[in-house]
Amino acid sequence: MDYQKFELKRIGSTSDEYELIIYIADHLSEFAEEFGNILKEKKDIVNIAKSIIKERYPNIKVNVAKVIIGGIAVTTIPLLGEITSAKAASPSNYSTQSHSIYYTVSSNDTLWNLSQKYNTTVENIKRANKLSSEVLQVNQQLIIPKAIHTVETGDYLTVLAKNYDTTVEGIKQANNLTSDSTRLGQTLIIPMIIGEQSADPVPSPTVPAQPTTAKNYTVAAGDSLSVIARNFGVTIDALKSANSLTSDIIRVGQVLEIPDASTTTPSPAQPISPKTSSYTVIAGDSLSIIARNFGITTEDLKKENNLTSDIIRVGQVLVIPDSTTTAPSPAQPITTTYTVVSGDYLWSIAQRFGTSVSDLKSLNSLSSDVLQIGQTLQIPSTASESTDKIKEERTTFTYHVKSGDTLSLLAKQFSVTVDSIRSANQLRSDILQIGQALKIPDGLNAPSQTSAKTITYTTHTVVAGDTIWDLSIKYGIPQLELLRANNLTTNSSLSIGQKLTVPVHHIPVKEVVSSNHGENLDWWTEAQYIFTIGKKAKVTDLVTGKSFYIQRTIGANHADSETVSASDTNVAKSIWGGFSWNTRAVILEVDGRKLAASMSFMPHEREYIANNGITGHFDVYFANSTRHADGKPDPLHQAQVERAAGLTK
């Protein structure tokens, strides 16, 4: 049974008893059936009521559930003993359940502390919970918003959930939505899933007190607590303690007291004797670092401590499983540092150094993903190993031509001659085709990067008329990616002359099974950056060999596309036998590359191209594309993609 909303009303002006009013969705034609079954579904009503009370009103005495359909009160159900089990749940326990969007207020909580703890703003918390003041009550249930998002073209709930790392159900619950539909301009609360984080405050490591001397430092642009602490040889917690800071946020011009390093610098990590079987987590630790220091694996460490994720907290005591009879070697010093430049974000830095975002955040005591230009980051020592120079050895290998390649460039790149490439490949001319496989004889620098995607960055200077959406289309990247690369939100405004960092994705050409098949590219990491919004492509049906042209007009989970002209529509109809949801294996030719895809030809919803013989758009899927409705892969489309790639028959 679906419900639209609910509200709590006091029974009488002085009573401490309440009634819960539940508004059941009225779907017009289904109203009579809903009304007829309502008395038979009292158990469902009671379960709904218990769920709401447990979630929102755990300490309030609710005696009655009243059901309203279409503005008519159809039944009132006394809860009486039914509510006992709902109230039995401790609100503090509930706040840590895995799928809750609600945080339970404790005695020391303030809106400011919560905003710092969860990297949001006081204003957004007030807005998400319709608070008129900053006064909180113990056990009050709060939604902690990751963002307040204004819906734009292509913003399906599944897309928003993926982009903001939350859940569709969480967004629906936070906004009292009864369906997955969104509308342009709609404002949505994007909730944090509280169950994924510890509701307990993270204790700070003990810092020796009573410094003998102190000095002052004025914060400059690019500074962060971690940078200042490292420069003065003190700890972040010592800095925070000396300056009574409750968060890591500092501002340019702020004067900080620098405590004496001799009294605050912790002793080097000492090896733990074989008889010691526990370890207390300190700032900068991560499971991988601890495991490496004790000569064990991360999986063994997680298993020994019954951990279901890699998240640990300062002060947490871990059991260290025995690995050898000798004491573990001391912690290895972190020797690699990196200075943040324009366009950097944690994910790109982690990719560059072969580490993880969680390890970077843990090592640098970061509470959010926000970086400052000039900020210095410590890079895990194992990550720097990936940057070691690879020994140069001559070998014969295959290289796939990409856009911009010429024989002379390739010869220079691989330290061979143009003639040797011509001879090895029996070339009659110097003309190359994108995706063409070339044998490079006895060459240097066999390019492992040709099998891995890379990202570089360019800078765009804002001019009059620019919008984030238009720029994302221009540069062929998702709007949210452009926002994140510049620490912007959908509510941010652009100013003329503003410099924007634009990620540029370089998608390597993959080998194909045969000339009749296409590259099998992942939608999320590869295909969407080649078949971008506004791009035209030639579609060839794998079975009939017939071809026509389409253009991608929208779509986030897959490529929503339209035929370019009425003649293209007629060819497509001849292949599908009219309009049809049937999926077919197709090859898309985009910028000289052939991509494996699946397509159905049933126009629906929004359209952007007029006079092309269809009303609406149709669906084109690539590997791992998902449906807009539920965010899940479509097995029929995936099977056809594999056929187009030659992986199945």
C-alpha positions as CSV (number, residue, x, y, z in Angstrom):
1,M,0.0,0.0,0.0
2,D,1.4,3.4,-1.0
3,Y,1.1,6.6,1.0
4,Q,1.7,10.2,0.0
5,K,2.4,11.8,3.3
6,F,1.7,11.8,7.0
7,E,1.3,14.2,9.9
8,L,1.1,14.0,13.7
9,K,-1.6,15.8,15.6
10,R,-2.2,16.1,19.3
11,I,-5.4,14.6,20.7
12,G,-6.8,17.5,22.7
13,S,-5.0,20.7,23.6
14,T,-3.4,19.5,26.8
15,S,-3.0,15.7,26.2
16,D,0.3,14.1,25.7
17,E,-1.3,11.6,23.3
18,Y,-1.2,11.9,19.5
19,E,-2.9,10.6,16.4
20,L,-1.0,9.7,13.2
21,I,-2.8,10.8,10.0
22,I,-1.7,8.8,6.9
23,Y,-2.7,10.0,3.5
24,I,-3.0,7.1,1.1
25,A,-2.3,7.7,-2.6
26,D,-5.5,8.2,-4.6
27,H,-4.9,6.9,-8.1
28,L,-8.4,7.7,-9.4
29,S,-9.4,4.4,-11.1
30,E,-7.8,2.5,-8.2
31,F,-9.7,4.5,-5.6
32,A,-12.7,2.2,-5.4
33,E,-10.5,-0.9,-5.0
34,E,-8.3,0.8,-2.4
35,F,-11.4,1.9,-0.5
36,G,-12.9,-1.5,-0.6
37,N,-9.8,-3.3,0.6
38,I,-8.9,-0.7,3.3
39,L,-10.7,-2.5,6.1
40,K,-9.1,-5.8,5.1
41,E,-5.6,-4.2,5.2
42,K,-5.6,-3.0,8.8
43,K,-2.5,-5.0,9.4
44,D,-0.7,-3.1,6.6
45,I,-1.9,0.2,8.1
46,V,-0.5,-0.8,11.5
47,N,2.8,-1.8,9.9
48,I,3.1,1.5,8.1
49,A,2.2,3.4,11.3
50,K,4.7,1.5,13.3
51,S,7.4,2.2,10.7
52,I,6.7,5.9,10.7
53,I,6.6,6.2,14.4
54,K,9.8,4.2,14.9
55,E,11.5,6.4,12.3
56,R,10.2,9.8,13.2
57,Y,8.5,9.8,16.6
58,P,10.1,7.1,18.7
59,N,9.4,8.8,22.0
60,I,5.9,10.1,21.4
61,K,2.8,8.4,22.5
62,V,0.7,7.7,19.4
63,N,-2.6,6.0,20.1
64,V,-4.5,6.2,16.8
65,A,-3.8,5.9,13.1
66,K,-6.3,7.7,10.9
67,V,-6.4,6.9,7.1
68,I,-7.4,9.5,4.5
69,I,-8.0,8.8,0.8
70,G,-8.9,11.6,-1.6
71,G,-9.6,13.9,1.3
72,I,-12.0,11.5,2.9
73,A,-11.3,9.9,6.3
74,V,-12.1,6.2,5.6
75,T,-11.0,4.5,8.8
76,T,-9.5,5.1,12.2
77,I,-7.4,2.3,13.7
78,P,-6.6,2.2,17.5
79,L,-2.9,1.3,17.9
80,L,-2.9,0.6,21.6
81,G,-0.5,-2.3,22.3
82,E,0.6,-2.3,18.7
83,I,2.8,0.7,19.3
84,T,4.8,-0.9,22.1
85,S,7.1,-2.7,19.7
86,A,7.6,0.4,17.6
87,K,8.5,2.5,20.6
88,A,10.8,-0.1,21.9
89,A,13.4,0.8,19.3
90,S,16.0,3.1,20.8
91,P,16.4,6.3,18.7
92,S,20.1,6.1,19.1
93,N,20.2,2.6,17.8
94,Y,17.9,3.5,14.9
95,S,20.1,6.4,13.8
96,T,22.8,3.9,12.8
97,Q,20.7,1.5,10.8
98,S,22.0,1.0,7.3
99,H,19.3,2.7,5.3
100,S,18.1,5.5,7.5
101,I,18.2,9.1,6.2
102,Y,17.5,10.5,9.7
103,Y,20.0,11.5,12.3
104,T,19.0,11.4,15.9
105,V,20.0,14.6,17.8
106,S,22.0,14.0,21.0
107,S,22.6,16.3,24.0
108,N,25.7,18.1,22.7
109,D,24.5,18.5,19.1
110,T,24.2,21.9,17.4
111,L,23.4,22.7,13.8
112,W,26.9,24.2,13.4
113,N,28.6,21.0,14.7
114,L,26.4,18.8,12.5
115,S,27.1,20.9,9.4
116,Q,30.9,20.5,10.1
117,K,30.6,16.8,10.9
118,Y,28.7,16.0,7.7
119,N,30.3,18.6,5.4
120,T,27.1,20.5,4.7
121,T,25.7,23.9,5.8
122,V,23.5,25.1,8.6
123,E,21.2,26.7,6.1
124,N,20.8,23.5,4.1
125,I,20.0,21.5,7.3
126,K,17.4,24.1,8.3
127,R,15.9,24.1,4.8
128,A,15.8,20.3,4.5
129,N,14.0,20.0,7.9
130,K,11.9,23.2,7.6
131,L,13.5,24.6,10.8
132,S,12.6,28.2,11.8
133,S,15.3,28.4,14.4
134,E,18.6,26.7,15.3
135,V,17.2,25.2,18.6
136,L,17.4,21.4,18.6
137,Q,15.7,18.9,20.9
138,V,17.3,15.7,22.1
139,N,16.1,12.7,20.0
140,Q,14.8,15.0,17.3
141,Q,15.1,13.4,13.9
142,L,16.9,15.4,11.2
143,I,17.6,14.9,7.5
144,I,21.3,15.7,6.8
145,P,21.3,17.0,3.2
146,K,24.3,16.4,0.9
147,A,22.9,19.0,-1.4
148,I,19.7,20.9,-2.4
149,H,19.5,20.0,-6.1
150,T,17.4,21.8,-8.7
151,V,16.3,19.3,-11.4
152,E,17.6,19.9,-14.9
153,T,17.4,18.0,-18.2
154,G,18.4,14.3,-17.7
155,D,18.2,14.4,-13.9
156,Y,16.4,11.1,-13.2
157,L,16.3,9.8,-9.6
158,T,18.6,7.0,-10.5
159,V,21.1,9.5,-12.0
160,L,21.0,11.7,-9.0
161,A,21.4,8.8,-6.6
162,K,24.5,7.6,-8.5
163,N,26.0,11.1,-8.8
164,Y,25.5,11.9,-5.1
165,D,26.3,8.4,-3.8
166,T,22.9,8.0,-2.1
167,T,19.8,5.9,-2.8
168,V,16.7,6.4,-4.9
169,E,14.5,5.5,-1.9
170,G,16.4,7.9,0.3
171,I,15.7,10.8,-2.1
172,K,12.0,9.8,-2.4
173,Q,11.7,9.5,1.4
174,A,13.4,12.9,2.0
175,N,11.1,14.6,-0.5
176,N,7.9,12.6,0.1
177,L,7.8,11.4,-3.5
178,T,5.4,8.6,-4.4
179,S,7.0,7.9,-7.8
180,D,10.4,8.1,-9.6
181,S,9.2,11.0,-11.8
182,T,11.0,14.4,-11.7
183,R,10.2,17.7,-13.4
184,L,12.5,20.4,-14.6
185,G,13.1,23.1,-12.0
186,Q,11.9,20.8,-9.1
187,T,14.0,21.3,-5.9
188,L,15.1,18.0,-4.3
189,I,16.7,17.3,-1.0
190,I,19.6,14.9,-1.5
191,P,19.9,13.1,1.8
192,M,22.9,11.5,3.4
193,I,22.5,7.9,4.3
194,I,23.3,8.1,8.0
195,G,23.7,4.4,8.5
196,E,26.8,4.5,6.3
197,Q,28.6,6.6,8.8
198,S,29.3,6.4,12.5
199,A,26.8,8.4,14.5
200,D,29.4,8.7,17.3
201,P,31.8,11.6,17.5
202,V,35.3,10.7,16.4
203,P,37.6,11.0,19.4
204,S,40.8,13.0,18.9
205,P,44.2,11.5,19.8
206,T,45.6,12.7,23.1
207,V,48.0,15.6,22.7
208,P,50.5,16.4,25.4
209,A,49.6,19.7,27.1
210,Q,51.6,22.6,28.6
211,P,53.8,23.8,25.7
212,T,56.8,25.6,26.8
213,T,56.8,28.2,24.0
214,A,54.4,29.3,21.3
215,K,54.4,31.5,18.2
216,N,51.8,32.9,15.8
217,Y,51.2,32.3,12.1
218,T,48.9,34.2,9.8
219,V,47.0,32.0,7.4
220,A,47.7,32.6,3.7
221,A,45.9,31.6,0.5
222,G,46.3,27.8,-0.1
223,D,47.0,27.0,3.5
224,S,45.3,24.1,5.3
225,L,45.8,22.8,8.8
226,S,47.7,19.8,7.4
227,V,50.0,22.1,5.5
228,I,50.7,24.4,8.5
229,A,51.1,21.4,10.9
230,R,53.7,19.8,8.6
231,N,55.6,23.1,8.0
232,F,55.9,23.6,11.8
233,G,56.5,20.0,12.7
234,V,53.4,19.7,14.9
235,T,50.2,17.7,14.6
236,I,46.8,18.8,13.3
237,D,45.2,18.0,16.6
238,A,47.8,20.1,18.5
239,L,47.0,23.0,16.2
240,K,43.3,22.6,16.8
241,S,43.7,22.2,20.5
242,A,46.0,25.3,20.8
243,N,43.5,27.4,18.9
244,S,40.2,25.9,20.2
245,L,39.2,24.8,16.7
246,T,36.2,22.5,16.3
247,S,36.8,21.8,12.6
248,D,39.6,21.9,10.0
249,I,38.2,25.1,8.4
250,I,40.5,28.1,8.5
251,R,40.3,31.4,6.7
252,V,42.9,33.7,5.0
253,G,44.2,36.3,7.5
254,Q,43.3,34.2,10.5
255,V,46.1,34.2,13.2
256,L,47.0,30.8,14.6
257,E,49.0,30.0,17.7
258,I,51.7,27.4,16.8
259,P,52.4,25.2,19.8
260,D,56.0,24.2,20.6
261,A,56.9,21.2,18.4
262,S,59.0,19.6,21.1
263,T,56.0,19.0,23.3
264,T,53.5,18.0,20.6
265,T,55.4,16.0,18.1
266,P,54.4,12.4,18.8
267,S,57.1,9.7,19.1
268,P,57.8,7.6,16.0
269,A,55.6,4.6,15.7
270,Q,57.3,1.8,17.6
271,P,57.2,-1.9,16.5
272,I,54.7,-3.9,18.5
273,S,56.2,-7.0,20.1
274,P,54.9,-10.4,19.0
275,K,52.9,-10.7,22.2
276,T,50.9,-7.6,21.5
277,S,47.7,-8.3,19.6
278,S,46.0,-4.9,19.4
279,Y,46.6,-1.5,17.8
280,T,44.9,1.9,18.4
281,V,44.2,3.9,15.3
282,I,45.8,7.3,15.0
283,A,45.3,10.2,12.5
284,G,46.5,9.3,9.1
285,D,46.0,5.6,9.5
286,S,44.1,3.4,7.0
287,L,43.6,-0.3,6.9
288,S,46.1,-0.7,4.0
289,I,48.8,1.3,5.9
290,I,48.2,-0.7,9.2
291,A,48.2,-4.0,7.3
292,R,51.5,-3.1,5.5
293,N,53.1,-2.0,8.8
294,F,52.3,-5.3,10.5
295,G,53.1,-7.5,7.5
296,I,49.5,-8.8,7.1
297,T,46.8,-8.4,4.4
298,T,44.0,-5.9,4.6
299,E,41.5,-8.8,4.2
300,D,43.0,-10.6,7.2
301,L,42.7,-7.4,9.2
302,K,39.1,-6.9,8.3
303,K,38.2,-10.5,9.0
304,E,39.9,-10.5,12.4
305,N,37.9,-7.3,13.4
306,N,34.6,-8.3,11.7
307,L,34.8,-5.1,9.5
308,T,32.5,-4.9,6.5
309,S,34.1,-1.8,5.0
310,D,37.5,-0.1,5.0
311,I,36.3,2.8,7.2
312,I,38.1,3.1,10.6
313,R,38.2,6.0,13.1
314,V,40.8,7.6,15.3
315,G,41.0,5.9,18.7
316,Q,39.5,2.6,17.4
317,V,41.3,-0.5,18.8
318,L,42.0,-3.1,16.2
319,V,43.0,-6.7,16.8
320,I,46.2,-7.6,14.8
321,P,46.3,-11.2,13.7
322,D,49.7,-13.0,14.2
323,S,51.6,-13.2,10.9
324,T,55.1,-14.3,12.0
325,T,56.9,-14.8,15.2
326,T,58.9,-11.6,14.8
327,A,57.8,-8.1,15.5
328,P,56.5,-6.1,12.6
329,S,58.8,-3.6,11.0
330,P,58.3,0.1,12.0
331,A,55.9,2.2,9.9
332,Q,57.6,3.3,6.7
333,P,58.0,7.1,6.3
334,I,55.7,8.8,3.8
335,T,58.2,10.4,1.3
336,T,55.9,11.5,-1.5
337,T,54.0,14.8,-1.4
338,Y,51.9,16.5,-4.1
339,T,50.8,20.1,-4.4
340,V,47.2,20.7,-5.6
341,V,46.8,22.6,-8.8
342,S,43.7,24.0,-10.5
343,G,41.5,21.2,-11.8
344,D,42.7,18.6,-9.2
345,Y,40.2,16.6,-7.2
346,L,40.8,13.6,-4.9
347,W,39.7,11.0,-7.4
348,S,42.0,12.2,-10.2
349,I,45.0,12.4,-7.7
350,A,44.2,8.9,-6.4
351,Q,44.1,7.6,-10.0
352,R,47.4,9.3,-10.9
353,F,49.3,7.8,-8.0
354,G,47.6,4.4,-7.9
355,T,46.0,4.8,-4.5
356,S,42.4,5.3,-3.2
357,V,40.4,8.3,-2.2
358,S,39.8,6.9,1.3
359,D,43.6,6.4,1.8
360,L,44.3,10.0,0.7
361,K,41.6,11.4,3.0
362,S,42.7,9.3,5.9
363,L,46.4,10.1,5.5
364,N,45.8,13.8,5.2
365,S,43.0,14.0,7.9
366,L,40.5,15.3,5.3
367,S,36.9,15.4,6.4
368,S,35.6,16.3,2.9
369,D,36.6,16.0,-0.8
370,V,37.2,19.7,-1.1
371,L,40.7,20.7,-2.0
372,Q,42.5,24.1,-2.2
373,I,44.9,25.2,-4.9
374,G,48.4,25.1,-3.3
375,Q,47.4,22.6,-0.7
376,T,50.1,19.9,-0.1
377,L,48.9,16.3,0.1
378,Q,50.8,13.3,1.5
379,I,50.8,10.4,-0.9
380,P,51.0,6.8,0.5
381,S,54.5,5.5,0.0
382,T,53.2,2.4,-1.9
383,A,51.4,4.7,-4.3
384,S,54.6,6.4,-5.3
385,E,56.0,3.1,-6.4
386,S,53.6,3.2,-9.4
387,T,55.5,6.2,-10.7
388,D,58.9,4.5,-10.8
389,K,60.5,4.6,-14.2
390,I,59.9,1.4,-16.2
391,K,63.0,-0.2,-17.5
392,E,63.3,0.4,-21.2
393,E,63.4,-2.8,-23.3
394,R,63.0,-3.2,-27.1
395,T,60.1,-5.4,-28.0
396,T,57.7,-6.0,-30.9
397,F,54.1,-5.1,-30.0
398,T,50.8,-4.1,-31.5
399,Y,49.5,-0.5,-31.4
400,H,46.0,0.7,-32.2
401,V,45.9,4.0,-34.1
402,K,44.0,6.9,-32.4
403,S,43.0,10.3,-33.6
404,G,46.0,12.5,-34.5
405,D,48.4,9.7,-35.1
406,T,50.8,9.7,-38.1
407,L,53.6,7.3,-39.1
408,S,56.3,9.9,-38.3
409,L,54.8,10.6,-34.9
410,L,54.6,6.9,-34.1
411,A,58.1,6.3,-35.3
412,K,59.5,9.1,-33.0
413,Q,57.3,7.9,-30.1
414,F,58.6,4.3,-30.3
415,S,62.2,5.0,-31.4
416,V,61.8,3.2,-34.7
417,T,61.8,4.3,-38.4
418,V,58.9,5.0,-40.6
419,D,60.2,2.5,-43.1
420,S,60.3,-0.3,-40.5
421,I,56.6,0.3,-39.6
422,R,55.7,0.4,-43.3
423,S,57.6,-2.9,-43.9
424,A,56.2,-4.7,-40.9
425,N,52.7,-3.8,-41.8
426,Q,53.0,-4.0,-45.6
427,L,51.6,-0.5,-46.0
428,R,51.2,1.0,-49.5
429,S,50.6,4.5,-48.2
430,D,51.1,6.6,-45.1
431,I,47.3,7.0,-44.6
432,L,46.1,5.5,-41.2
433,Q,42.7,4.7,-39.9
434,I,41.5,5.2,-36.3
435,G,41.5,1.8,-34.6
436,Q,43.9,0.3,-37.2
437,A,46.3,-2.3,-35.6
438,L,49.9,-1.6,-36.4
439,K,52.9,-3.9,-35.6
440,I,55.7,-1.9,-34.1
441,P,58.9,-3.9,-34.7
442,D,61.7,-3.8,-32.0
443,G,60.4,-0.6,-30.5
444,L,60.8,1.2,-27.1
445,N,58.2,2.4,-24.7
446,A,55.5,-0.2,-25.5
447,P,52.5,2.0,-24.5
448,S,50.6,0.4,-21.7
449,Q,48.6,3.6,-21.6
450,T,47.0,2.6,-24.9
451,S,44.9,0.1,-22.9
452,A,44.0,2.5,-20.1
453,K,41.9,5.6,-20.1
454,T,43.6,8.8,-19.1
455,I,42.2,12.2,-18.1
456,T,43.8,15.6,-18.8
457,Y,42.5,19.1,-18.1
458,T,41.9,22.2,-20.1
459,T,40.7,25.7,-18.9
460,H,37.6,27.5,-20.1
461,T,37.2,31.2,-19.6
462,V,33.6,32.1,-19.0
463,V,32.0,34.6,-21.5
464,A,28.6,36.2,-21.6
465,G,25.9,33.6,-22.1
466,D,27.8,30.6,-20.8
467,T,25.9,28.2,-18.6
468,I,27.2,25.0,-16.9
469,W,24.8,22.9,-18.9
470,D,25.9,24.4,-22.3
471,L,29.6,24.0,-21.4
472,S,29.1,20.4,-20.4
473,I,27.5,19.8,-23.8
474,K,30.3,21.7,-25.5
475,Y,33.1,19.7,-23.8
476,G,31.2,16.4,-23.9
477,I,31.1,15.6,-20.2
478,P,28.3,15.1,-17.7
479,Q,27.2,18.4,-16.1
480,L,27.8,17.0,-12.5
481,E,31.4,16.2,-13.4
482,L,32.0,19.7,-14.6
483,L,30.5,21.1,-11.4
484,R,32.6,18.8,-9.2
485,A,35.8,19.7,-11.0
486,N,35.2,23.3,-10.0
487,N,33.7,22.8,-6.6
488,L,30.4,24.3,-7.9
489,T,26.7,23.3,-7.4
490,T,23.7,23.6,-9.6
491,N,22.9,26.8,-7.7
492,S,26.2,28.4,-8.4
493,S,26.4,31.3,-10.8
494,L,29.1,32.0,-13.4
495,S,30.9,35.3,-13.9
496,I,32.5,36.6,-17.0
497,G,36.2,35.9,-17.0
498,Q,35.9,33.1,-14.5
499,K,38.3,30.2,-15.1
500,L,36.8,26.8,-15.2
501,T,38.7,23.5,-15.2
502,V,37.4,21.0,-17.7
503,P,38.2,17.3,-17.5
504,V,39.2,15.8,-20.9
505,H,38.8,12.0,-21.2
506,H,41.1,10.1,-23.5
507,I,39.4,6.8,-24.4
508,P,41.9,4.3,-25.9
509,V,40.9,2.2,-28.9
510,K,40.1,-1.4,-28.0
511,E,40.8,-4.4,-30.2
512,V,37.7,-5.8,-32.0
513,V,36.9,-9.4,-32.8
514,S,36.6,-8.7,-36.5
515,S,36.0,-5.9,-38.9
516,N,32.3,-6.6,-38.7
517,H,32.1,-6.0,-35.0
518,G,32.6,-3.0,-32.7
519,E,34.6,-2.0,-29.7
520,N,33.0,-3.1,-26.4
521,L,33.1,0.1,-24.4
522,D,31.8,0.7,-20.9
523,W,29.1,3.3,-20.9
524,W,30.0,5.1,-17.7
525,T,33.8,5.3,-18.2
526,E,34.2,5.2,-21.9
527,A,31.3,5.3,-24.4
528,Q,29.5,8.3,-23.0
529,Y,32.7,10.4,-23.6
530,I,32.8,9.3,-27.3
531,F,29.1,9.4,-28.2
532,T,28.4,12.7,-26.5
533,I,25.2,14.7,-26.4
534,G,24.8,16.4,-29.8
535,K,27.1,13.9,-31.6
536,K,25.8,12.2,-34.8
537,A,26.6,8.6,-35.6
538,K,26.0,6.1,-38.4
539,V,24.1,3.1,-37.2
540,T,24.5,-0.2,-39.1
541,D,22.2,-3.1,-38.2
542,L,24.3,-6.2,-37.5
543,V,21.9,-8.7,-39.2
544,T,20.6,-6.8,-42.2
545,G,23.6,-4.5,-42.9
546,K,21.2,-1.5,-43.4
547,S,22.5,1.9,-42.2
548,F,21.0,5.2,-41.1
549,Y,22.0,8.2,-39.1
550,I,21.1,9.2,-35.5
551,Q,22.0,12.0,-33.0
552,R,22.3,11.7,-29.3
553,T,20.0,14.4,-27.8
554,I,19.9,13.6,-24.1
555,G,20.2,10.7,-21.6
556,A,22.5,9.9,-18.7
557,N,22.1,6.2,-18.0
558,H,22.1,5.4,-21.7
559,A,22.1,7.4,-24.9
560,D,18.7,8.8,-25.7
561,S,18.8,9.4,-29.5
562,E,16.7,10.5,-32.5
563,T,16.9,9.9,-36.2
564,V,18.5,12.8,-38.1
565,S,15.9,12.9,-40.9
566,A,12.7,11.3,-42.1
567,S,14.6,9.2,-44.6
568,D,16.7,7.8,-41.7
569,T,13.4,7.0,-39.8
570,N,12.1,5.1,-42.9
571,V,15.3,2.9,-43.0
572,A,15.0,2.2,-39.3
573,K,11.3,1.3,-39.6
574,S,12.2,-1.1,-42.4
575,I,14.6,-2.9,-40.1
576,W,12.3,-3.0,-37.1
577,G,9.1,-3.5,-39.0
578,G,7.8,-0.2,-37.7
579,F,8.2,1.2,-34.2
580,S,9.2,-1.5,-31.7
581,W,10.8,-2.1,-28.3
582,N,12.6,-5.1,-29.7
583,T,16.4,-4.8,-29.1
584,R,18.8,-5.3,-32.0
585,A,22.6,-5.5,-32.2
586,V,24.0,-2.5,-34.0
587,I,27.4,-0.9,-34.8
588,L,27.7,2.9,-34.2
589,E,30.3,4.7,-36.2
590,V,31.5,7.8,-34.3
591,D,34.5,9.9,-35.2
592,G,35.9,7.0,-37.2
593,R,35.5,4.4,-34.4
594,K,33.1,1.5,-34.5
595,L,31.3,0.8,-31.2
596,A,29.2,-2.2,-30.2
597,A,25.7,-1.1,-29.1
598,S,22.1,-2.2,-28.8
599,M,19.1,-0.2,-30.0
600,S,15.3,-0.3,-29.7
601,F,13.1,1.8,-32.0
602,M,10.1,3.0,-30.0
603,P,10.0,6.8,-29.8
604,H,8.8,8.1,-26.4
605,E,8.8,11.2,-24.2
606,R,11.0,14.2,-25.0
607,E,12.1,15.1,-28.6
608,Y,14.5,17.7,-29.8
609,I,14.7,17.1,-33.6
610,A,11.6,18.2,-35.6
611,N,10.3,16.8,-38.9
612,N,12.3,13.6,-38.7
613,G,9.2,11.3,-38.8
614,I,9.2,10.4,-35.1
615,T,7.8,12.0,-32.0
616,G,10.2,11.5,-29.0
617,H,13.5,9.6,-28.7
618,F,14.6,6.0,-28.6
619,D,17.2,4.1,-26.6
620,V,20.8,3.2,-27.5
621,Y,22.7,1.0,-24.9
622,F,26.3,0.2,-24.5
623,A,28.1,-2.1,-22.1
624,N,26.8,-1.6,-18.6
625,S,24.2,1.1,-19.6
626,T,21.2,1.1,-17.3
627,R,17.5,1.9,-17.4
628,H,16.4,5.4,-16.4
629,A,13.5,3.9,-14.4
630,D,15.3,1.8,-11.9
631,G,19.0,2.3,-12.6
632,K,19.5,-1.4,-13.4
633,P,21.1,-3.0,-16.6
634,D,18.6,-4.3,-19.2
635,P,19.6,-7.9,-19.9
636,L,18.0,-7.9,-23.4
637,H,20.1,-4.8,-24.4
638,Q,23.3,-6.2,-22.8
639,A,22.9,-9.4,-24.8
640,Q,22.7,-7.5,-28.0
641,V,25.7,-5.3,-27.1
642,E,27.7,-8.5,-26.6
643,R,26.5,-9.8,-30.1
644,A,27.6,-6.5,-31.7
645,A,31.0,-6.9,-30.0
646,G,31.3,-10.4,-31.3
647,L,31.4,-11.9,-27.8
648,T,28.3,-14.1,-28.5
649,K,26.4,-15.2,-31.5
